[in-house]
Amino acid sequence: MNKLEAKGNWNEQKGKLKQKFSNLTDDDLMFEEGKKDEMIGKLQIKLGKTKEELQKFFRNL
């Protein structure tokens, strides 16, 4: 998978997340290379979910 495909895939996943969790903003879902854990931490706080719950959700997208 090249960078363009990965970016398109992430944009699709962001849309699904925003549909499920309407309180998420684009800033909450900013994904930077090497900062996945930081983003997951922010989502945990905002959504009140565990890391495992979020990882399971991402696998099921």
mmCIF file of the N, C-alpha and C atoms, coordinates in Angstrom:
data_MODEL
# 
_entry.id   MODEL 
# 
loop_
_atom_site.group_PDB 
_atom_site.id 
_atom_site.type_symbol 
_atom_site.label_atom_id 
_atom_site.label_alt_id 
_atom_site.label_comp_id 
_atom_site.label_asym_id 
_atom_site.label_entity_id 
_atom_site.label_seq_id 
_atom_site.pdbx_PDB_ins_code 
_atom_site.Cartn_x 
_atom_site.Cartn_y 
_atom_site.Cartn_z 
_atom_site.occupancy 
_atom_site.B_iso_or_equiv 
_atom_site.pdbx_formal_charge 
_atom_site.auth_seq_id 
_atom_site.auth_comp_id 
_atom_site.auth_asym_id 
_atom_site.auth_atom_id 
_atom_site.pdbx_PDB_model_num 
ATOM 1   N N  . MET A 1 1  ? 0.855   -1.173 0.000  1.00 0.00 ? 1  MET A N  1 
ATOM 2   C CA . MET A 1 1  ? 0.000   0.000  0.000  1.00 0.00 ? 1  MET A CA 1 
ATOM 3   C C  . MET A 1 1  ? 0.897   1.231  0.000  1.00 0.00 ? 1  MET A C  1 
ATOM 4   N N  . ASN A 1 2  ? 0.645   2.140  -0.912 1.00 0.00 ? 2  ASN A N  1 
ATOM 5   C CA . ASN A 1 2  ? 1.450   3.354  -0.951 1.00 0.00 ? 2  ASN A CA 1 
ATOM 6   C C  . ASN A 1 2  ? 0.832   4.431  -0.057 1.00 0.00 ? 2  ASN A C  1 
ATOM 7   N N  . LYS A 1 3  ? 1.523   5.545  0.071  1.00 0.00 ? 3  LYS A N  1 
ATOM 8   C CA . LYS A 1 3  ? 1.070   6.625  0.962  1.00 0.00 ? 3  LYS A CA 1 
ATOM 9   C C  . LYS A 1 3  ? -0.300  7.171  0.576  1.00 0.00 ? 3  LYS A C  1 
ATOM 10  N N  . LEU A 1 4  ? -0.554  7.297  -0.708 1.00 0.00 ? 4  LEU A N  1 
ATOM 11  C CA . LEU A 1 4  ? -1.828  7.841  -1.179 1.00 0.00 ? 4  LEU A CA 1 
ATOM 12  C C  . LEU A 1 4  ? -2.984  6.908  -0.816 1.00 0.00 ? 4  LEU A C  1 
ATOM 13  N N  . GLU A 1 5  ? -2.777  5.611  -0.985 1.00 0.00 ? 5  GLU A N  1 
ATOM 14  C CA . GLU A 1 5  ? -3.806  4.639  -0.611 1.00 0.00 ? 5  GLU A CA 1 
ATOM 15  C C  . GLU A 1 5  ? -4.053  4.659  0.888  1.00 0.00 ? 5  GLU A C  1 
ATOM 16  N N  . ALA A 1 6  ? -2.989  4.743  1.673  1.00 0.00 ? 6  ALA A N  1 
ATOM 17  C CA . ALA A 1 6  ? -3.123  4.780  3.127  1.00 0.00 ? 6  ALA A CA 1 
ATOM 18  C C  . ALA A 1 6  ? -3.878  6.031  3.562  1.00 0.00 ? 6  ALA A C  1 
ATOM 19  N N  . LYS A 1 7  ? -3.574  7.164  2.941  1.00 0.00 ? 7  LYS A N  1 
ATOM 20  C CA . LYS A 1 7  ? -4.262  8.406  3.283  1.00 0.00 ? 7  LYS A CA 1 
ATOM 21  C C  . LYS A 1 7  ? -5.743  8.312  2.942  1.00 0.00 ? 7  LYS A C  1 
ATOM 22  N N  . GLY A 1 8  ? -6.073  7.749  1.795  1.00 0.00 ? 8  GLY A N  1 
ATOM 23  C CA . GLY A 1 8  ? -7.466  7.570  1.410  1.00 0.00 ? 8  GLY A CA 1 
ATOM 24  C C  . GLY A 1 8  ? -8.195  6.652  2.371  1.00 0.00 ? 8  GLY A C  1 
ATOM 25  N N  . ASN A 1 9  ? -7.530  5.579  2.788  1.00 0.00 ? 9  ASN A N  1 
ATOM 26  C CA . ASN A 1 9  ? -8.107  4.642  3.745  1.00 0.00 ? 9  ASN A CA 1 
ATOM 27  C C  . ASN A 1 9  ? -8.359  5.344  5.079  1.00 0.00 ? 9  ASN A C  1 
ATOM 28  N N  . TRP A 1 10 ? -7.422  6.152  5.546  1.00 0.00 ? 10 TRP A N  1 
ATOM 29  C CA . TRP A 1 10 ? -7.588  6.868  6.797  1.00 0.00 ? 10 TRP A CA 1 
ATOM 30  C C  . TRP A 1 10 ? -8.740  7.873  6.702  1.00 0.00 ? 10 TRP A C  1 
ATOM 31  N N  . ASN A 1 11 ? -8.855  8.559  5.580  1.00 0.00 ? 11 ASN A N  1 
ATOM 32  C CA . ASN A 1 11 ? -9.960  9.503  5.401  1.00 0.00 ? 11 ASN A CA 1 
ATOM 33  C C  . ASN A 1 11 ? -11.306 8.790  5.486  1.00 0.00 ? 11 ASN A C  1 
ATOM 34  N N  . GLU A 1 12 ? -11.399 7.610  4.919  1.00 0.00 ? 12 GLU A N  1 
ATOM 35  C CA . GLU A 1 12 ? -12.629 6.821  4.998  1.00 0.00 ? 12 GLU A CA 1 
ATOM 36  C C  . GLU A 1 12 ? -12.910 6.414  6.449  1.00 0.00 ? 12 GLU A C  1 
ATOM 37  N N  . GLN A 1 13 ? -11.891 5.979  7.160  1.00 0.00 ? 13 GLN A N  1 
ATOM 38  C CA . GLN A 1 13 ? -12.056 5.582  8.565  1.00 0.00 ? 13 GLN A CA 1 
ATOM 39  C C  . GLN A 1 13 ? -12.456 6.776  9.427  1.00 0.00 ? 13 GLN A C  1 
ATOM 40  N N  . LYS A 1 14 ? -11.871 7.940  9.149  1.00 0.00 ? 14 LYS A N  1 
ATOM 41  C CA . LYS A 1 14 ? -12.245 9.154  9.899  1.00 0.00 ? 14 LYS A CA 1 
ATOM 42  C C  . LYS A 1 14 ? -13.727 9.443  9.736  1.00 0.00 ? 14 LYS A C  1 
ATOM 43  N N  . GLY A 1 15 ? -14.223 9.309  8.531  1.00 0.00 ? 15 GLY A N  1 
ATOM 44  C CA . GLY A 1 15 ? -15.643 9.547  8.275  1.00 0.00 ? 15 GLY A CA 1 
ATOM 45  C C  . GLY A 1 15 ? -16.521 8.608  9.084  1.00 0.00 ? 15 GLY A C  1 
ATOM 46  N N  . LYS A 1 16 ? -16.135 7.350  9.139  1.00 0.00 ? 16 LYS A N  1 
ATOM 47  C CA . LYS A 1 16 ? -16.900 6.368  9.913  1.00 0.00 ? 16 LYS A CA 1 
ATOM 48  C C  . LYS A 1 16 ? -16.860 6.685  11.404 1.00 0.00 ? 16 LYS A C  1 
ATOM 49  N N  . LEU A 1 17 ? -15.691 7.090  11.896 1.00 0.00 ? 17 LEU A N  1 
ATOM 50  C CA . LEU A 1 17 ? -15.566 7.459  13.310 1.00 0.00 ? 17 LEU A CA 1 
ATOM 51  C C  . LEU A 1 17 ? -16.452 8.654  13.644 1.00 0.00 ? 17 LEU A C  1 
ATOM 52  N N  . LYS A 1 18 ? -16.451 9.649  12.771 1.00 0.00 ? 18 LYS A N  1 
ATOM 53  C CA . LYS A 1 18 ? -17.260 10.848 13.012 1.00 0.00 ? 18 LYS A CA 1 
ATOM 54  C C  . LYS A 1 18 ? -18.750 10.538 12.951 1.00 0.00 ? 18 LYS A C  1 
ATOM 55  N N  . GLN A 1 19 ? -19.139 9.551  12.153 1.00 0.00 ? 19 GLN A N  1 
ATOM 56  C CA . GLN A 1 19 ? -20.546 9.139  12.123 1.00 0.00 ? 19 GLN A CA 1 
ATOM 57  C C  . GLN A 1 19 ? -20.936 8.468  13.432 1.00 0.00 ? 19 GLN A C  1 
ATOM 58  N N  . LYS A 1 20 ? -20.066 7.616  13.943 1.00 0.00 ? 20 LYS A N  1 
ATOM 59  C CA . LYS A 1 20 ? -20.375 6.879  15.170 1.00 0.00 ? 20 LYS A CA 1 
ATOM 60  C C  . LYS A 1 20 ? -20.267 7.768  16.401 1.00 0.00 ? 20 LYS A C  1 
ATOM 61  N N  . PHE A 1 21 ? -19.268 8.638  16.429 1.00 0.00 ? 21 PHE A N  1 
ATOM 62  C CA . PHE A 1 21 ? -19.015 9.512  17.572 1.00 0.00 ? 21 PHE A CA 1 
ATOM 63  C C  . PHE A 1 21 ? -19.103 10.958 17.090 1.00 0.00 ? 21 PHE A C  1 
ATOM 64  N N  . SER A 1 22 ? -20.279 11.523 17.142 1.00 0.00 ? 22 SER A N  1 
ATOM 65  C CA . SER A 1 22 ? -20.522 12.845 16.555 1.00 0.00 ? 22 SER A CA 1 
ATOM 66  C C  . SER A 1 22 ? -19.753 13.973 17.231 1.00 0.00 ? 22 SER A C  1 
ATOM 67  N N  . ASN A 1 23 ? -19.232 13.742 18.440 1.00 0.00 ? 23 ASN A N  1 
ATOM 68  C CA . ASN A 1 23 ? -18.496 14.798 19.131 1.00 0.00 ? 23 ASN A CA 1 
ATOM 69  C C  . ASN A 1 23 ? -17.030 14.882 18.710 1.00 0.00 ? 23 ASN A C  1 
ATOM 70  N N  . LEU A 1 24 ? -16.580 14.019 17.803 1.00 0.00 ? 24 LEU A N  1 
ATOM 71  C CA . LEU A 1 24 ? -15.199 14.074 17.332 1.00 0.00 ? 24 LEU A CA 1 
ATOM 72  C C  . LEU A 1 24 ? -15.041 15.158 16.273 1.00 0.00 ? 24 LEU A C  1 
ATOM 73  N N  . THR A 1 25 ? -13.903 15.818 16.303 1.00 0.00 ? 25 THR A N  1 
ATOM 74  C CA . THR A 1 25 ? -13.599 16.851 15.319 1.00 0.00 ? 25 THR A CA 1 
ATOM 75  C C  . THR A 1 25 ? -12.420 16.392 14.450 1.00 0.00 ? 25 THR A C  1 
ATOM 76  N N  . ASP A 1 26 ? -12.156 17.126 13.385 1.00 0.00 ? 26 ASP A N  1 
ATOM 77  C CA . ASP A 1 26 ? -10.986 16.817 12.551 1.00 0.00 ? 26 ASP A CA 1 
ATOM 78  C C  . ASP A 1 26 ? -9.704  16.907 13.364 1.00 0.00 ? 26 ASP A C  1 
ATOM 79  N N  . ASP A 1 27 ? -9.628  17.857 14.298 1.00 0.00 ? 27 ASP A N  1 
ATOM 80  C CA . ASP A 1 27 ? -8.439  17.988 15.134 1.00 0.00 ? 27 ASP A CA 1 
ATOM 81  C C  . ASP A 1 27 ? -8.226  16.749 15.997 1.00 0.00 ? 27 ASP A C  1 
ATOM 82  N N  . ASP A 1 28 ? -9.312  16.151 16.487 1.00 0.00 ? 28 ASP A N  1 
ATOM 83  C CA . ASP A 1 28 ? -9.203  14.932 17.292 1.00 0.00 ? 28 ASP A CA 1 
ATOM 84  C C  . ASP A 1 28 ? -8.627  13.782 16.478 1.00 0.00 ? 28 ASP A C  1 
ATOM 85  N N  . LEU A 1 29 ? -8.861  13.807 15.189 1.00 0.00 ? 29 LEU A N  1 
ATOM 86  C CA . LEU A 1 29 ? -8.479  12.694 14.333 1.00 0.00 ? 29 LEU A CA 1 
ATOM 87  C C  . LEU A 1 29 ? -7.270  12.992 13.456 1.00 0.00 ? 29 LEU A C  1 
ATOM 88  N N  . MET A 1 30 ? -6.494  13.999 13.832 1.00 0.00 ? 30 MET A N  1 
ATOM 89  C CA . MET A 1 30 ? -5.265  14.298 13.104 1.00 0.00 ? 30 MET A CA 1 
ATOM 90  C C  . MET A 1 30 ? -4.269  13.181 13.350 1.00 0.00 ? 30 MET A C  1 
ATOM 91  N N  . PHE A 1 31 ? -3.869  12.515 12.294 1.00 0.00 ? 31 PHE A N  1 
ATOM 92  C CA . PHE A 1 31 ? -2.933  11.408 12.401 1.00 0.00 ? 31 PHE A CA 1 
ATOM 93  C C  . PHE A 1 31 ? -1.620  11.810 11.770 1.00 0.00 ? 31 PHE A C  1 
ATOM 94  N N  . GLU A 1 32 ? -0.589  11.816 12.588 1.00 0.00 ? 32 GLU A N  1 
ATOM 95  C CA . GLU A 1 32 ? 0.744   12.109 12.087 1.00 0.00 ? 32 GLU A CA 1 
ATOM 96  C C  . GLU A 1 32 ? 1.586   10.862 12.241 1.00 0.00 ? 32 GLU A C  1 
ATOM 97  N N  . GLU A 1 33 ? 2.443   10.645 11.275 1.00 0.00 ? 33 GLU A N  1 
ATOM 98  C CA . GLU A 1 33 ? 3.326   9.494  11.304 1.00 0.00 ? 33 GLU A CA 1 
ATOM 99  C C  . GLU A 1 33 ? 4.059   9.424  12.647 1.00 0.00 ? 33 GLU A C  1 
ATOM 100 N N  . GLY A 1 34 ? 4.023   8.276  13.290 1.00 0.00 ? 34 GLY A N  1 
ATOM 101 C CA . GLY A 1 34 ? 4.727   8.080  14.551 1.00 0.00 ? 34 GLY A CA 1 
ATOM 102 C C  . GLY A 1 34 ? 3.985   8.589  15.774 1.00 0.00 ? 34 GLY A C  1 
ATOM 103 N N  . LYS A 1 35 ? 2.777   9.124  15.611 1.00 0.00 ? 35 LYS A N  1 
ATOM 104 C CA . LYS A 1 35 ? 2.038   9.675  16.748 1.00 0.00 ? 35 LYS A CA 1 
ATOM 105 C C  . LYS A 1 35 ? 0.698   8.966  16.965 1.00 0.00 ? 35 LYS A C  1 
ATOM 106 N N  . LYS A 1 36 ? 0.626   7.716  16.570 1.00 0.00 ? 36 LYS A N  1 
ATOM 107 C CA . LYS A 1 36 ? -0.609  6.957  16.708 1.00 0.00 ? 36 LYS A CA 1 
ATOM 108 C C  . LYS A 1 36 ? -1.028  6.860  18.181 1.00 0.00 ? 36 LYS A C  1 
ATOM 109 N N  . ASP A 1 37 ? -0.075  6.549  19.056 1.00 0.00 ? 37 ASP A N  1 
ATOM 110 C CA . ASP A 1 37 ? -0.404  6.399  20.480 1.00 0.00 ? 37 ASP A CA 1 
ATOM 111 C C  . ASP A 1 37 ? -0.943  7.692  21.077 1.00 0.00 ? 37 ASP A C  1 
ATOM 112 N N  . GLU A 1 38 ? -0.402  8.816  20.648 1.00 0.00 ? 38 GLU A N  1 
ATOM 113 C CA . GLU A 1 38 ? -0.878  10.110 21.133 1.00 0.00 ? 38 GLU A CA 1 
ATOM 114 C C  . GLU A 1 38 ? -2.328  10.337 20.709 1.00 0.00 ? 38 GLU A C  1 
ATOM 115 N N  . MET A 1 39 ? -2.643  10.016 19.455 1.00 0.00 ? 39 MET A N  1 
ATOM 116 C CA . MET A 1 39 ? -4.000  10.182 18.972 1.00 0.00 ? 39 MET A CA 1 
ATOM 117 C C  . MET A 1 39 ? -4.953  9.249  19.717 1.00 0.00 ? 39 MET A C  1 
ATOM 118 N N  . ILE A 1 40 ? -4.547  8.001  19.919 1.00 0.00 ? 40 ILE A N  1 
ATOM 119 C CA . ILE A 1 40 ? -5.382  7.034  20.656 1.00 0.00 ? 40 ILE A CA 1 
ATOM 120 C C  . ILE A 1 40 ? -5.639  7.552  22.068 1.00 0.00 ? 40 ILE A C  1 
ATOM 121 N N  . GLY A 1 41 ? -4.630  8.111  22.714 1.00 0.00 ? 41 GLY A N  1 
ATOM 122 C CA . GLY A 1 41 ? -4.791  8.667  24.058 1.00 0.00 ? 41 GLY A CA 1 
ATOM 123 C C  . GLY A 1 41 ? -5.818  9.792  24.089 1.00 0.00 ? 41 GLY A C  1 
ATOM 124 N N  . LYS A 1 42 ? -5.764  10.674 23.104 1.00 0.00 ? 42 LYS A N  1 
ATOM 125 C CA . LYS A 1 42 ? -6.738  11.768 23.026 1.00 0.00 ? 42 LYS A CA 1 
ATOM 126 C C  . LYS A 1 42 ? -8.152  11.226 22.842 1.00 0.00 ? 42 LYS A C  1 
ATOM 127 N N  . LEU A 1 43 ? -8.279  10.210 21.992 1.00 0.00 ? 43 LEU A N  1 
ATOM 128 C CA . LEU A 1 43 ? -9.599  9.618  21.762 1.00 0.00 ? 43 LEU A CA 1 
ATOM 129 C C  . LEU A 1 43 ? -10.120 8.925  23.029 1.00 0.00 ? 43 LEU A C  1 
ATOM 130 N N  . GLN A 1 44 ? -9.223  8.276  23.767 1.00 0.00 ? 44 GLN A N  1 
ATOM 131 C CA . GLN A 1 44 ? -9.629  7.633  25.013 1.00 0.00 ? 44 GLN A CA 1 
ATOM 132 C C  . GLN A 1 44 ? -10.248 8.652  25.969 1.00 0.00 ? 44 GLN A C  1 
ATOM 133 N N  . ILE A 1 45 ? -9.601  9.780  26.101 1.00 0.00 ? 45 ILE A N  1 
ATOM 134 C CA . ILE A 1 45 ? -10.085 10.824 27.008 1.00 0.00 ? 45 ILE A CA 1 
ATOM 135 C C  . ILE A 1 45 ? -11.422 11.381 26.506 1.00 0.00 ? 45 ILE A C  1 
ATOM 136 N N  . LYS A 1 46 ? -11.493 11.708 25.241 1.00 0.00 ? 46 LYS A N  1 
ATOM 137 C CA . LYS A 1 46 ? -12.694 12.347 24.699 1.00 0.00 ? 46 LYS A CA 1 
ATOM 138 C C  . LYS A 1 46 ? -13.899 11.414 24.687 1.00 0.00 ? 46 LYS A C  1 
ATOM 139 N N  . LEU A 1 47 ? -13.663 10.121 24.398 1.00 0.00 ? 47 LEU A N  1 
ATOM 140 C CA . LEU A 1 47 ? -14.772 9.183  24.247 1.00 0.00 ? 47 LEU A CA 1 
ATOM 141 C C  . LEU A 1 47 ? -15.016 8.323  25.486 1.00 0.00 ? 47 LEU A C  1 
ATOM 142 N N  . GLY A 1 48 ? -14.087 8.348  26.436 1.00 0.00 ? 48 GLY A N  1 
ATOM 143 C CA . GLY A 1 48 ? -14.241 7.518  27.626 1.00 0.00 ? 48 GLY A CA 1 
ATOM 144 C C  . GLY A 1 48 ? -14.141 6.028  27.321 1.00 0.00 ? 48 GLY A C  1 
ATOM 145 N N  . LYS A 1 49 ? -13.323 5.684  26.344 1.00 0.00 ? 49 LYS A N  1 
ATOM 146 C CA . LYS A 1 49 ? -13.136 4.286  25.938 1.00 0.00 ? 49 LYS A CA 1 
ATOM 147 C C  . LYS A 1 49 ? -11.733 3.829  26.321 1.00 0.00 ? 49 LYS A C  1 
ATOM 148 N N  . THR A 1 50 ? -11.563 2.517  26.480 1.00 0.00 ? 50 THR A N  1 
ATOM 149 C CA . THR A 1 50 ? -10.231 1.981  26.756 1.00 0.00 ? 50 THR A CA 1 
ATOM 150 C C  . THR A 1 50 ? -9.457  1.851  25.446 1.00 0.00 ? 50 THR A C  1 
ATOM 151 N N  . LYS A 1 51 ? -8.155  1.703  25.566 1.00 0.00 ? 51 LYS A N  1 
ATOM 152 C CA . LYS A 1 51 ? -7.311  1.525  24.388 1.00 0.00 ? 51 LYS A CA 1 
ATOM 153 C C  . LYS A 1 51 ? -7.744  0.271  23.630 1.00 0.00 ? 51 LYS A C  1 
ATOM 154 N N  . GLU A 1 52 ? -8.071  -0.781 24.361 1.00 0.00 ? 52 GLU A N  1 
ATOM 155 C CA . GLU A 1 52 ? -8.495  -2.031 23.741 1.00 0.00 ? 52 GLU A CA 1 
ATOM 156 C C  . GLU A 1 52 ? -9.816  -1.858 22.987 1.00 0.00 ? 52 GLU A C  1 
ATOM 157 N N  . GLU A 1 53 ? -10.762 -1.105 23.560 1.00 0.00 ? 53 GLU A N  1 
ATOM 158 C CA . GLU A 1 53 ? -12.031 -0.856 22.883 1.00 0.00 ? 53 GLU A CA 1 
ATOM 159 C C  . GLU A 1 53 ? -11.806 -0.105 21.574 1.00 0.00 ? 53 GLU A C  1 
ATOM 160 N N  . LEU A 1 54 ? -10.928 0.891  21.606 1.00 0.00 ? 54 LEU A N  1 
ATOM 161 C CA . LEU A 1 54 ? -10.647 1.662  20.400 1.00 0.00 ? 54 LEU A CA 1 
ATOM 162 C C  . LEU A 1 54 ? -9.940  0.819  19.352 1.00 0.00 ? 54 LEU A C  1 
ATOM 163 N N  . GLN A 1 55 ? -8.982  0.005  19.779 1.00 0.00 ? 55 GLN A N  1 
ATOM 164 C CA . GLN A 1 55 ? -8.273  -0.845 18.826 1.00 0.00 ? 55 GLN A CA 1 
ATOM 165 C C  . GLN A 1 55 ? -9.229  -1.840 18.180 1.00 0.00 ? 55 GLN A C  1 
ATOM 166 N N  . LYS A 1 56 ? -10.150 -2.401 18.949 1.00 0.00 ? 56 LYS A N  1 
ATOM 167 C CA . LYS A 1 56 ? -11.148 -3.319 18.399 1.00 0.00 ? 56 LYS A CA 1 
ATOM 168 C C  . LYS A 1 56 ? -12.036 -2.589 17.394 1.00 0.00 ? 56 LYS A C  1 
ATOM 169 N N  . PHE A 1 57 ? -12.424 -1.364 17.740 1.00 0.00 ? 57 PHE A N  1 
ATOM 170 C CA . PHE A 1 57 ? -13.252 -0.573 16.822 1.00 0.00 ? 57 PHE A CA 1 
ATOM 171 C C  . PHE A 1 57 ? -12.516 -0.327 15.507 1.00 0.00 ? 57 PHE A C  1 
ATOM 172 N N  . PHE A 1 58 ? -11.243 0.053  15.586 1.00 0.00 ? 58 PHE A N  1 
ATOM 173 C CA . PHE A 1 58 ? -10.466 0.313  14.369 1.00 0.00 ? 58 PHE A CA 1 
ATOM 174 C C  . PHE A 1 58 ? -10.348 -0.953 13.515 1.00 0.00 ? 58 PHE A C  1 
ATOM 175 N N  . ARG A 1 59 ? -10.178 -2.107 14.142 1.00 0.00 ? 59 ARG A N  1 
ATOM 176 C CA . ARG A 1 59 ? -10.070 -3.363 13.376 1.00 0.00 ? 59 ARG A CA 1 
ATOM 177 C C  . ARG A 1 59 ? -11.372 -3.668 12.651 1.00 0.00 ? 59 ARG A C  1 
ATOM 178 N N  . ASN A 1 60 ? -12.494 -3.255 13.207 1.00 0.00 ? 60 ASN A N  1 
ATOM 179 C CA . ASN A 1 60 ? -13.789 -3.568 12.623 1.00 0.00 ? 60 ASN A CA 1 
ATOM 180 C C  . ASN A 1 60 ? -14.283 -2.541 11.618 1.00 0.00 ? 60 ASN A C  1 
ATOM 181 N N  . LEU A 1 61 ? -13.512 -1.488 11.366 1.00 0.00 ? 61 LEU A N  1 
ATOM 182 C CA . LEU A 1 61 ? -13.941 -0.469 10.390 1.00 0.00 ? 61 LEU A CA 1 
ATOM 183 C C  . LEU A 1 61 ? -13.924 -1.016 8.987  1.00 0.00 ? 61 LEU A C  1 
# 
